[in-house]
Amino acid sequence: MLASRASRASRASLADILDSLRVVAIPTRTRFRGITVREAALFEGPQGWTEFSPFLEYGDAEAAAWLAGAIDFGWTDAPPLVRDTIEVNATIPAVPAAEVSAVLARFPGCRTAKVKVAEKGQSLADDVARVAETVQLLGTGGRVRVDANCGWDVSSAEEAIAALNIHGLEYVEQPCATVDELAELRRRLAGSGVLIAADESVRKAADPVAVARRGAADIIVVKAQPLGGIHSALEISAATGLPTVVSSALDTSVGLSMGLHLAGALPKQPYASGLGTAALLSSDVTDDALLPVDGSIRVRRVEPSAALLTRLQASPDRSAWWADRIARCYAQLEAGPAAG
């Protein structure tokens, strides 16, 4: 995949990227993935504004794919849409059950909720309470999926899923870390009606199709940036042959626009997308943020506000850190697979 990413990178020069670079730091409303401030690098290409926002702990080899995705969205025509409105889910961080109502209120009209579970320092009882509260608040016809972010081993996952599934789960996202573990868990869950979705086993894998080849998942979760862009993600989805859920990585509305264009181009979309996460940020880079309306978001590009870019601008040292990171990742893309 790096070879194709490198060819796409050649359509944008490093100078083009750095010339319009703006780095923002946006506080989150609730601690999410251990994050209380989300940093993102934005820059403008011929197709419009785009986003590069791999998490801070990711190394350059992994982050280079995110840069390829940003370049793809800024410098390449987006694929044709088969739908222009995307149903999205609410995202419930690992908050106490008493706080679920306030989080759900930020996702008006959403009938599906993804609930974070297996958070370090929390118990299964905490997860059960959070899921139960979400189910009750959504009411009849609501759907709940849980995301463990690799937090369980196979036996722990089996136990937790049995406890959580009394409320009826749409699916369980990345319950275990490895493809082998997912395959074993799926074997153990056969006949239970519980579906397994793979996220990290797709976007962090050298072979993102292996999870499907091994029969280790029923659904794949794809994110445009980490998979090298919309076109690469579409290829991966088609190669797996599995139902696909498009999700985000706590992006600004610029990055969410990329995900919406991916979701809008998928031939089929049986599940709500995880693209409503701008609601988890305390602010955004545009006056016309991509937030759910009646449970859906219209596919469109957004234009950052100059005033918001200034107000949310990261410190000079953080901006310099991101510029250096972009330069290193760009070099990875230009060098090709040997650099990884």
C-alpha positions, 0 to 999 in steps of 0.5 A, spaced: 500 500 500 505 504 501 507 504 493 500 507 491 500 512 497 507 514 495 505 516 488 499 520 490 504 524 495 507 526 489 501 530 486 502 535 492 509 538 494 511 538 501 512 546 500 504 546 498 502 542 504 506 547 509 505 553 505 497 553 508 499 549 514 494 551 520 495 547 527 489 547 532 488 544 539 481 543 541 479 541 548 474 535 548 468 535 552 469 529 555 476 525 556 476 520 550 481 515 549 485 518 554 485 525 550 483 532 553 485 536 547 485 534 540 491 536 536 490 536 528 494 539 522 490 542 516 492 544 510 489 546 503 489 543 496 486 544 489 480 540 492 479 544 498 481 543 505 484 537 508 486 534 515 492 530 518 491 528 525 494 521 527 494 521 534 501 523 538 503 516 540 503 514 533 510 513 529 512 516 523 511 509 519 504 509 521 502 516 521 505 516 513 498 513 511 494 518 515 498 523 511 497 520 504 489 520 506 490 527 507 493 528 500 488 524 497 482 528 499 486 535 498 489 533 491 484 528 488 477 528 486 473 524 491 469 518 488 462 519 485 457 519 491 451 513 491 448 517 497 449 524 499 446 523 507 449 519 512 446 516 518 451 516 524 451 513 531 452 517 537 458 515 541 458 514 548 465 515 551 467 511 558 463 516 562 459 514 568 452 511 567 449 518 570 452 522 564 450 518 558 444 522 558 448 529 557 452 525 552 446 523 548 443 530 547 449 532 543 447 527 538 440 529 536 436 524 532 441 518 533 438 511 534 444 508 534 449 509 539 457 506 540 459 505 547 466 505 549 467 499 554 474 495 557 477 502 559 483 501 564 481 502 571 474 501 570 470 494 571 465 490 567 460 493 572 461 500 569 460 497 562 454 494 564 451 500 567 453 505 561 450 500 556 444 499 560 443 506 561 444 507 553 439 502 551 434 505 556 435 512 553 434 510 546 428 506 547 424 502 543 428 501 536 434 503 539 441 500 537 447 499 541 454 497 539 460 497 544 467 498 542 473 495 547 479 497 543 482 491 544 481 491 551 480 484 552 483 477 551 478 471 549 476 469 555 474 476 558 471 478 552 466 472 552 465 473 559 463 481 558 459 480 551 455 475 555 454 480 560 453 486 555 448 482 550 442 481 555 441 488 552 442 486 545 448 488 542 448 490 534 455 488 534 462 488 538 468 492 535 475 490 536 474 486 543 481 483 542 487 485 539 489 480 534 486 476 528 487 469 531 484 472 538 478 475 534 477 468 530 477 464 536 472 469 539 468 468 533 468 461 533 466 461 541 460 466 539 457 462 534 450 461 535 449 467 539 447 472 534 453 477 536 457 480 531 464 481 531 467 488 527 474 489 526 477 496 527 485 496 529 485 489 525 484 493 519 487 500 519 493 497 523 495 491 519 500 490 514 495 486 511 488 489 512 484 484 508 487 478 513 481 479 518 476 477 512 480 471 509 481 468 516 473 469 518 475 473 524 470 478 523 463 479 520 464 487 519 470 491 518 470 498 520 474 503 516 477 510 517 479 514 511 485 517 514 489 511 517 488 507 511 491 512 506 485 515 503 478 514 501 480 510 494 484 506 498 479 505 503 474 503 498 479 498 495 480 495 502 472 494 503 471 491 496 477 486 497 474 484 504 467 483 501 464 484 508 459 489 510 463 496 512 462 501 517 465 508 516 468 511 522 472 517 525 478 518 529 475 524 533 477 529 527 475 536 526 469 537 521 475 537 515 477 530 517 469 528 518 468 531 511 473 526 508 469 520 512 463 522 509 465 522 502 467 515 503 461 513 506 457 516 501 461 512 496 460 505 499 456 501 494 452 499 501 451 501 508 447 497 512 450 500 519 450 507 521 457 511 521 461 513 526 462 520 523 458 524 528 464 525 533 465 533 532 459 533 538 465 530 542 469 537 541 468 543 545 469 547 538 470 546 531 474 549 525 468 551 521 462 555 523 458 550 519 460 544 523 458 537 521 454 535 526 448 530 526 441 533 524 435 528 525 441 522 526 444 524 519 449 528 516 449 531 509 456 529 505 459 536 503 466 539 504 467 545 509 471 551 509 475 553 516 473 560 519 479 564 519 477 567 526 476 560 529 483 557 526 486 563 529 482 562 536 484 555 536 491 555 533 496 551 537 502 554 540 508 555 536 512 549 539 506 544 537 505 547 530 513 546 529 512 539 532 507 538 527 510 541 521 516 537 522 512 530 523 509 532 516 516 533 513 518 526 516 512 522 514 512 525 507 519 523 506 516 516 508 511 516 502 516 519 497 521 513 499 516 508 498 515 501 502 523 500 504 522 506 508 517 503 513 
